[in-house]
Amino acid sequence: MKKTLALLMLAAMILSTGCGNQAQDAAKDAQQKVEQKAGEAKDAANKAADEASKKADEMKADADKMASDMKDAANQAADDASKKVDEAKDAANQAADDAAAKVDEMANDMTSMMNERAIALGGVMPGTSVDDLKAKFGEAISVEGNTMTFADGLKVVLDEAKKVKSISTTANAFDTPEGVYVGASEYSLNDYCGPADNVRVANGVAEYEYNSGDKKSVVVYKAQDGVITEIICSLK
């Protein structure tokens, strides 16, 4: 009986030891699986973090490039605008210089014209001899003292030396060296002759006086209602 009981106890101990080993093996396998899953999850998390970091770096690089391109474009636009402003400024300065040069040229021309102005009517100057006068216009159609009237309304007054003292007309058949004639606009005088040396207005008639370059003779343009009505060239 005692022998049988000892065998049973030994069998129970062996059985108990076998179940404990299986439990330990199962626990160990479970721990290994947990650790494996945890490792896989960690690797996946690290990979996702790396990919996210890489994507963020790419996005940052793209943003930096875009910002750089925009900055370059803005700088280029500013340079272009500055260049256009400089070109416009240069063009304006050139136009101003050209205008100033033109004004100076016109002033010089006007001064030269006034210094060299010849007083004449129909190609005849005060001081011309009566013989030269007749050679140009032929015989007078009437003579009253020292006053001779020629065809087309040209009137000449001679001095004591039988030279032209004055020559005048109220007809549009004759003009002065500047191209001014009876019937021309009063307001064209400034364009053709420049500023008058003297201006007189009386009874609605304006008289514009221009001296010759040598100051020895003068031309007077009479005008009424904006139209030149008479031209008189004479010795002073």
C-alpha positions in Angstrom: 0.0 0.0 0.0 2.8 2.4 0.9 4.6 1.5 -2.2 1.6 2.3 -4.4 1.0 5.7 -2.7 4.6 6.7 -3.2 4.3 5.9 -6.9 1.2 8.0 -7.2 2.9 10.9 -5.5 5.9 10.6 -7.8 3.6 10.5 -10.8 1.8 13.6 -9.6 5.1 15.5 -9.1 6.2 14.5 -12.6 2.9 15.6 -14.1 3.0 18.9 -12.2 6.5 19.6 -13.4 5.5 19.0 -17.0 2.5 21.4 -16.9 4.7 24.1 -15.3 7.2 23.8 -18.1 4.5 24.1 -20.8 3.1 27.2 -19.0 6.5 28.8 -19.0 7.0 28.0 -22.6 3.7 29.5 -23.5 4.4 32.6 -21.5 7.8 32.9 -23.1 6.3 32.5 -26.6 3.7 35.1 -25.8 6.3 37.6 -24.6 8.4 37.0 -27.7 5.4 37.7 -29.9 4.6 40.8 -28.0 8.1 42.0 -28.3 8.1 41.2 -32.0 4.9 43.1 -32.6 6.2 46.0 -30.5 9.4 46.0 -32.6 7.4 45.9 -35.8 5.2 48.8 -34.6 8.3 50.8 -33.6 9.9 50.2 -36.9 6.7 51.2 -38.7 6.5 54.3 -36.5 10.1 55.2 -37.2 9.6 54.6 -41.0 6.5 56.8 -41.0 8.4 59.5 -39.0 11.3 59.3 -41.5 8.9 59.6 -44.5 7.1 62.5 -42.8 10.4 64.2 -42.1 11.5 63.6 -45.7 8.2 65.0 -47.0 8.5 68.0 -44.7 12.0 68.6 -46.0 10.8 68.4 -49.6 7.9 70.7 -48.9 10.3 73.2 -47.2 12.7 73.0 -50.1 9.8 73.6 -52.5 8.6 76.5 -50.4 12.1 78.0 -50.2 12.5 77.7 -53.9 9.2 79.3 -54.5 10.0 82.1 -52.2 13.4 82.5 -53.8 11.8 82.6 -57.3 9.2 85.1 -56.1 12.0 87.3 -54.6 14.0 87.1 -57.8 10.9 87.9 -59.9 10.1 90.9 -57.6 13.7 92.1 -57.8 13.7 91.7 -61.6 10.4 93.6 -61.8 11.9 96.4 -59.6 15.0 96.5 -61.8 12.8 96.7 -64.9 10.7 99.4 -63.4 13.8 101.4 -62.3 15.3 101.0 -65.8 12.1 102.2 -67.4 12.0 105.2 -65.0 15.6 106.0 -65.9 14.8 105.6 -69.6 11.8 107.9 -69.3 13.9 110.4 -67.3 16.6 110.3 -69.9 14.1 110.8 -72.7 12.5 113.7 -70.8 15.9 115.3 -70.2 16.8 114.8 -73.9 13.5 116.3 -74.9 14.1 119.2 -72.6 17.6 119.7 -74.0 16.3 119.5 -77.5 13.6 122.0 -76.8 16.1 124.3 -75.1 18.5 124.0 -78.1 15.6 124.7 -80.4 14.7 127.8 -78.4 18.3 129.0 -78.5 18.5 128.3 -82.2 15.3 130.2 -82.8 16.5 133.1 -80.6 19.8 133.2 -82.4 18.1 133.1 -85.8 15.8 135.9 -84.7 18.7 137.9 -83.4 20.6 137.3 -86.6 17.5 138.2 -88.7 17.1 141.5 -86.7 20.8 142.3 -87.1 20.7 141.6 -90.8 17.2 142.8 -91.6 16.9 144.5 -94.9 14.1 147.0 -95.5 12.5 146.7 -98.9 9.2 146.4 -100.7 8.8 144.6 -104.0 12.6 144.3 -104.2 13.2 148.1 -103.9 15.0 149.5 -100.9 14.9 153.0 -99.6 17.9 154.9 -101.1 17.5 153.2 -104.5 18.1 155.7 -107.4 15.1 156.8 -109.5 16.8 155.2 -112.6 17.0 151.8 -110.9 13.4 152.3 -109.8 12.2 152.9 -113.3 14.3 150.0 -114.6 12.4 147.7 -112.3 8.9 149.1 -112.5 8.9 151.2 -115.7 7.6 154.7 -116.0 5.3 156.0 -113.3 1.6 156.3 -114.1 1.5 159.6 -112.3 3.9 162.1 -110.8 3.0 164.8 -108.3 6.0 166.7 -107.1 8.4 164.2 -105.5 5.6 161.5 -105.3 5.5 158.9 -108.0 2.7 156.3 -108.4 3.4 153.1 -110.3 1.1 150.3 -111.6 -0.5 148.0 -109.0 -0.7 150.8 -106.5 3.0 151.2 -105.6 3.7 154.8 -104.3 7.3 156.2 -104.1 8.5 159.4 -102.5 11.9 160.7 -103.7 14.3 162.9 -101.7 16.2 165.9 -103.1 18.8 163.6 -104.5 16.2 161.8 -106.6 16.6 158.6 -104.5 13.8 156.6 -102.9 13.0 158.2 -99.6 9.9 156.0 -99.0 8.0 153.3 -100.8 4.5 152.1 -99.8 1.5 150.1 -101.0 -2.0 149.3 -100.0 -2.2 146.5 -102.6 -1.2 142.9 -102.2 1.0 142.8 -105.3 4.2 143.4 -103.4 5.9 141.9 -100.3 8.8 142.5 -98.0 11.9 140.3 -97.8 10.2 138.3 -94.9 7.3 137.5 -97.3 4.8 139.8 -95.6 2.2 141.4 -97.9 -1.0 143.5 -97.7 -3.9 141.2 -96.7 -1.7 138.9 -94.6 -2.7 138.2 -91.0 -1.6 140.8 -88.4 -0.8 138.0 -86.1 1.7 136.4 -88.5 4.1 139.3 -88.1 5.7 137.8 -85.0 6.3 134.5 -86.8 7.7 136.1 -89.9 9.5 139.2 -88.5 9.8 138.5 -84.7 8.9 141.0 -82.0 8.4 144.6 -83.3 10.8 147.3 -82.3 7.9 149.6 -81.6 4.1 149.2 -81.6 1.5 152.1 -81.8 -2.3 151.8 -81.8 -4.6 154.7 -82.6 -8.2 154.8 -83.8 -8.3 151.0 -84.2 -5.2 151.0 -86.4 -2.0 149.2 -85.2 1.4 150.1 -86.5 4.3 147.6 -86.1 7.7 149.2 -86.7 10.8 147.2 -87.5 14.3 148.7 -87.9 16.9 147.6 -90.5 20.0 145.9 -89.2 22.0 149.1 -89.8 19.3 151.2 -88.2 19.2 153.5 -91.3 15.7 152.5 -92.5 12.4 151.2 -91.1 9.4 149.3 -92.3 5.9 150.0 -90.8 3.1 147.5 -91.1 -0.3 149.0 -90.6 -3.1 146.6 -89.5 -6.8 146.9 -88.8 -9.2 144.1 -87.7 -6.4 141.6 -87.7 -5.3 142.2 -91.4 -2.3 144.2 -92.7 -3.7 147.1 -94.7 -0.6 149.0 -95.7 3.2 148.6 -95.8 5.6 151.6 -95.7 9.4 151.3 -96.1 11.4 154.5 -95.6 14.7 156.0 -94.6 15.0 157.2 -91.0 
